[in-house]
Amino acid sequence: MDSEGLLLLTDEAGFNHRLLDPKTGHPRTYLAQVEGMPTAEGLERLERGGLKIQGYRTLPCRVRLSDPAPEFPPRDPPVRFRKAIPTSWLELELIEGKNRQVRRMTAAVGFPTLRLVRTAIGGFSGGSIAEGMWMALRSEEIRDIWSQ
């Protein structure tokens, strides 16, 4: 409910298992609008992994400051706005997908997530799909998910 972006739905048990099983370790890419301006130390802590979240230690990930900020339509309901606290955008690529993991990771390093958008799963990006729309994947697009 609190996140946006690419969502894959399937009724194929094998495909679903490969999407959700942590052993498959396919990348998931997110853009996260965070409160404040992340420090080099905070970004490095996210990248190296090992953050303890609900008894689990995160794996290393890729993270970078997204500058310029991505352009998305306004969110409904709108993101919390504080005049005195700037926001910034991070691009994160994880190979695991625990519940609310990106939000918990950014909060653990002092930069709570305000808006979260999934932009890619494996080698598949939903960039050409308009918000609120859907499409059936072709077999080559399904293969793209596993290509990374």
VOPAGU-2260 file (C-alpha; in pm, 1 decimal, decimal comma):
REM VOPAGU-2260
SITE   aa  ch    i         X         Y         Z
SITE  MET   A    0       0,0       0,0       0,0
SITE  ASP   A    1     284,7     241,4      75,9
SITE  SER   A    2     500,9     156,8    -225,4
SITE  GLU   A    3     469,7     221,3    -598,1
SITE  GLY   A    4     607,4      96,3    -925,0
SITE  LEU   A    5     664,3    -235,5   -1093,3
SITE  LEU   A    6     465,7    -532,1    -966,3
SITE  LEU   A    7     471,9    -877,4   -1122,4
SITE  LEU   A    8     170,9   -1105,4   -1084,3
SITE  THR   A    9     166,1   -1469,0   -1186,6
SITE  ASP   A   10     -33,4   -1786,3   -1146,4
SITE  GLU   A   11     263,7   -2001,4   -1251,7
SITE  ALA   A   12     399,4   -2173,1    -941,1
SITE  GLY   A   13     754,1   -2216,6   -1077,0
SITE  PHE   A   14     784,9   -1852,8   -1182,0
SITE  ASN   A   15     638,8   -1735,5    -851,1
SITE  HIS   A   16     884,3   -1954,3    -658,0
SITE  ARG   A   17    1180,9   -1810,7    -852,8
SITE  LEU   A   18    1057,1   -1455,1    -787,9
SITE  LEU   A   19    1018,3   -1502,2    -414,7
SITE  ASP   A   20    1283,9   -1755,1    -313,1
SITE  PRO   A   21    1583,0   -1570,8    -158,4
SITE  LYS   A   22    1816,1   -1839,3    -297,0
SITE  THR   A   23    1754,5   -1715,2    -653,0
SITE  GLY   A   24    1903,5   -1377,4    -555,8
SITE  HIS   A   25    1781,6   -1181,0    -856,4
SITE  PRO   A   26    1820,2    -802,2    -827,1
SITE  ARG   A   27    1537,7    -563,9    -749,9
SITE  THR   A   28    1588,9    -193,7    -814,9
SITE  TYR   A   29    1416,0      81,4    -617,9
SITE  LEU   A   30    1412,6     459,1    -609,1
SITE  ALA   A   31    1362,3     585,6    -255,4
SITE  GLN   A   32    1290,4     943,1    -160,2
SITE  VAL   A   33    1445,7     986,7     181,5
SITE  GLU   A   34    1429,8    1253,5     445,3
SITE  GLY   A   35    1753,3    1452,1     462,3
SITE  MET   A   36    2073,4    1436,3     260,6
SITE  PRO   A   37    2246,9    1098,6     308,0
SITE  THR   A   38    2609,1    1113,4     411,7
SITE  ALA   A   39    2888,2     914,2     249,7
SITE  GLU   A   40    2902,4     708,7     571,1
SITE  GLY   A   41    2529,6     633,1     556,3
SITE  LEU   A   42    2552,9     524,0     192,1
SITE  GLU   A   43    2854,2     305,0     270,8
SITE  ARG   A   44    2667,7     138,4     560,7
SITE  LEU   A   45    2380,2      56,3     325,0
SITE  GLU   A   46    2617,0     -82,5      60,6
SITE  ARG   A   47    2824,6    -306,8     281,8
SITE  GLY   A   48    2517,7    -470,5     438,4
SITE  GLY   A   49    2509,5    -622,0     782,7
SITE  LEU   A   50    2238,7    -388,2     911,4
SITE  LYS   A   51    2036,1    -572,5    1172,9
SITE  ILE   A   52    1667,4    -549,9    1089,6
SITE  GLN   A   53    1421,3    -755,9    1293,1
SITE  GLY   A   54    1687,3   -1013,1    1382,5
SITE  TYR   A   55    1811,2   -1041,1    1023,6
SITE  ARG   A   56    2137,3    -900,9     881,9
SITE  THR   A   57    2104,4    -743,3     539,1
SITE  LEU   A   58    2320,9    -849,2     246,4
SITE  PRO   A   59    2538,1    -596,7      60,9
SITE  CYS   A   60    2358,1    -389,5    -201,3
SITE  ARG   A   61    2430,2    -121,5    -457,2
SITE  VAL   A   62    2328,3     230,8    -366,8
SITE  ARG   A   63    2382,9     571,5    -519,9
SITE  LEU   A   64    2246,9     919,7    -483,0
SITE  SER   A   65    2008,9     985,8    -772,8
SITE  ASP   A   66    2090,5    1333,3    -901,4
SITE  PRO   A   67    1897,1    1486,6   -1060,7
SITE  ALA   A   68    1591,1    1363,6    -876,4
SITE  PRO   A   69    1359,2    1140,5   -1081,8
SITE  GLU   A   70    1032,6    1287,7   -1198,6
SITE  PHE   A   71     718,2    1110,3   -1085,3
SITE  PRO   A   72     357,3    1230,6   -1076,7
SITE  PRO   A   73     245,5    1358,1    -735,5
SITE  ARG   A   74     161,7    1084,0    -489,3
SITE  ASP   A   75    -186,7    1043,1    -343,9
SITE  PRO   A   76    -177,9    1078,0     -48,4
SITE  PRO   A   77     110,1    1324,4     -73,5
SITE  VAL   A   78     449,7    1258,3      81,2
SITE  ARG   A   79     512,2    1426,2     416,3
SITE  PHE   A   80     664,6    1771,0     356,0
SITE  ARG   A   81     881,4    1961,9     602,9
SITE  LYS   A   82    1005,2    2301,0     494,6
SITE  ALA   A   83    1324,2    2284,1     704,5
SITE  ILE   A   84    1424,2    1927,0     608,9
SITE  PRO   A   85    1536,9    1858,3     250,8
SITE  THR   A   86    1469,8    1531,7      73,0
SITE  SER   A   87    1686,9    1334,9    -166,4
SITE  TRP   A   88    1651,7    1027,2    -384,8
SITE  LEU   A   89    1852,5     705,6    -363,5
SITE  GLU   A   90    1869,3     424,8    -617,2
SITE  LEU   A   91    1910,5      88,7    -443,7
SITE  GLU   A   92    1961,6    -253,3    -598,3
SITE  LEU   A   93    1902,2    -545,6    -363,1
SITE  ILE   A   94    1924,1    -918,3    -425,1
SITE  GLU   A   95    1687,1    -997,4    -140,8
SITE  GLY   A   96    1335,3    -875,9     -82,0
SITE  LYS   A   97    1233,0    -887,7     280,7
SITE  ASN   A   98     911,4    -716,0     385,1
SITE  ARG   A   99     963,7    -335,6     407,3
SITE  GLN   A  100    1339,3    -391,8     378,9
SITE  VAL   A  101    1432,0     -69,7     194,0
SITE  ARG   A  102    1231,2     139,6     440,3
SITE  ARG   A  103    1393,7     -32,1     737,3
SITE  MET   A  104    1742,7      -4,4     588,5
SITE  THR   A  105    1723,1     369,0     516,0
SITE  ALA   A  106    1572,1     436,0     859,4
SITE  ALA   A  107    1852,6     233,0    1024,5
SITE  VAL   A  108    2112,4     471,9     880,2
SITE  GLY   A  109    1913,6     783,6     975,9
SITE  PHE   A  110    1731,4     867,5     652,6
SITE  PRO   A  111    1368,0     747,5     664,9
SITE  THR   A  112    1200,5     662,5     334,5
SITE  LEU   A  113     917,4     894,6     234,9
SITE  ARG   A  114     837,1     746,2    -105,9
SITE  LEU   A  115     940,9     412,0    -255,9
SITE  VAL   A  116     915,9     314,3    -623,5
SITE  ARG   A  117    1025,2     -28,2    -759,6
SITE  THR   A  118    1170,4      29,4   -1107,0
SITE  ALA   A  119    1307,5    -312,7   -1206,9
SITE  ILE   A  120    1304,0    -681,3   -1117,8
SITE  GLY   A  121    1595,2    -879,1   -1255,9
SITE  GLY   A  122    1662,6    -758,3   -1608,4
SITE  PHE   A  123    1304,5    -634,8   -1657,5
SITE  SER   A  124    1215,2    -269,1   -1622,4
SITE  GLY   A  125     857,7    -149,2   -1634,9
SITE  GLY   A  126     957,5     192,2   -1775,5
SITE  SER   A  127     720,8     179,0   -2073,7
SITE  ILE   A  128     410,6      93,3   -1870,0
SITE  ALA   A  129     198,3     391,8   -1765,9
SITE  GLU   A  130      91,6     419,3   -1403,2
SITE  GLY   A  131    -214,4     205,5   -1331,7
SITE  MET   A  132    -176,4       2,5   -1650,8
SITE  TRP   A  133     -75,5    -360,3   -1700,8
SITE  MET   A  134      66,1    -583,1   -1969,7
SITE  ALA   A  135     120,9    -954,7   -2024,1
SITE  LEU   A  136     487,8   -1048,9   -2045,2
SITE  ARG   A  137     627,5   -1227,4   -2348,6
SITE  SER   A  138     859,4   -1523,4   -2292,8
SITE  GLU   A  139    1168,2   -1314,2   -2378,7
SITE  GLU   A  140    1068,1   -1056,3   -2114,8
SITE  ILE   A  141    1034,9   -1332,3   -1857,1
SITE  ARG   A  142    1385,5   -1449,2   -1953,6
SITE  ASP   A  143    1507,9   -1089,5   -1902,5
SITE  ILE   A  144    1404,0   -1109,4   -1538,3
SITE  TRP   A  145    1659,6   -1388,4   -1484,8
SITE  SER   A  146    1932,2   -1240,1   -1707,1
SITE  GLN   A  147    2105,6   -1052,9   -1424,6
